[in-house]
Amino acid sequence: MDLPPLLRRAVDDVLESTALSDLAATAEALSQRYRDERPHAISDRDALAYLAVRLPATYAAVRASFDAVAQARPDFAPKTVLDIGAGPGTALWAASECWPGLADAVLIETSSAFRSYGERLAAGLEMPHVTWRVADATVDAIDCGTRDLVTLAYVLNELAPTVRHSLLQRLWEQTADTLVIVEPGTPTGWQRILAARSQLIEAGAHVIAPCPHAHACPLQPPDWCHFAERVARSRVHRQTKRAHVPWEDEKFSYLAVSQKPATHAGARVIARPRKGGGHTTLKLCRPDGSAGDQLVSRRAGALFKRARNADWGSLF
Ligand SMILES: C[S@@+](CC[C@H](N)C(=O)[O-])C[C@H]1O[C@@H](n2cnc3c(N)ncnc32)[C@H](O)[C@@H]1O
């Protein structure tokens, strides 16, 4: 997946006057802090490094999560969105690509560096109302009423465990239709998604994706539910990361819940399909709440063809 051309150009414009080789050390330190899950204040250089090396990956993960929502709920056409921990506006861009009818966005972000770059990038978006607020979502009132879509992408991991529950409760109260949470695709990211899933189901939410059911998660550690998106690395991205490979895989875990039920049109493919000569093996999470491998052989005809076309994350 690549960034939308408009966003790609806006990012390149912001980074134009920055020496990318100088940004490499900042980008490496930033990525390491995210890998170690060490929350930190964002400096201006951190925000620039994020645009170069993290935005393409988080965009791909968020966009893929939204695609799963759109597939499960083709009738969902949000007009309003609230994005918490917006960073440079990643989820706003992904949402406006997925649902072009979005007309009003409120973005809450603690970092003024992110906010100012986010505002600059979003100037190119054709959305009538975009409001940025520098605020701490765990403390400050988020007085924008209920919103069709509420998003929390790569933020839970930055919050103290003690405040996650109350923030999620407030966000669910502000969700007129759908709430989407995205986390790094690590075992700890999945644990945070699982905790949010239990809390929200208890609060009456309907699970939209990725689980095709609301039963207990059938996976047991050391296994964990996660997905991967292949992210195209631009020239700027490669230079900042001092990387030669033109792509990377972003692993993520996510949860979409709604006030309205979805019809689950199949099982979710929860690992990369394994393709042999005359067969394909899919690891599936099924609507009855079970998970396991399904081997589909060439003899299965049309089913085999569908298994061959299935991807990690798609419905089968
Ligand atoms: C890893 S970044 C993710 C940014 C963006 N959502 C994305 O997916 O690219 C996490 C963001 O959450 C913000 N954040 C962390 N805690 C917050 C809080 N309590 N209130 C508002 N924003 C917060 C951070 O400043 C940072 O910009």
The ligand as a Gaussian input file, in Angstrom:
#p B3LYP/6-31G(d) Opt

LIG

0 1
 C        2.116000       6.648000      17.673000
 S        1.297000       8.169000      17.515000
 C       -0.037000       7.721000      16.423000
 C       -0.476000       8.870000      15.590000
 C       -1.568000       8.517000      14.578000
 N       -2.779000       8.138000      15.245000
 C       -1.105000       7.446000      13.642000
 O       -1.705000       6.354000      13.664000
 O       -0.165000       7.669000      12.874000
 C        0.416000       8.332000      19.044000
 C       -0.137000       9.729000      19.194000
 O       -1.021000       9.784000      20.321000
 C       -0.809000      11.023000      20.959000
 N       -1.276000      10.896000      22.345000
 C       -0.756000      10.097000      23.315000
 N       -1.454000      10.246000      24.451000
 C       -2.438000      11.155000      24.199000
 C       -3.465000      11.734000      24.993000
 N       -3.622000      11.405000      26.279000
 N       -4.305000      12.632000      24.423000
 C       -4.132000      12.977000      23.102000
 N       -3.166000      12.449000      22.312000
 C       -2.321000      11.565000      22.850000
 C        0.696000      11.243000      20.838000
 O        1.061000      12.590000      21.019000
 C        0.958000      10.761000      19.421000
 O        0.805000      11.761000      18.483000

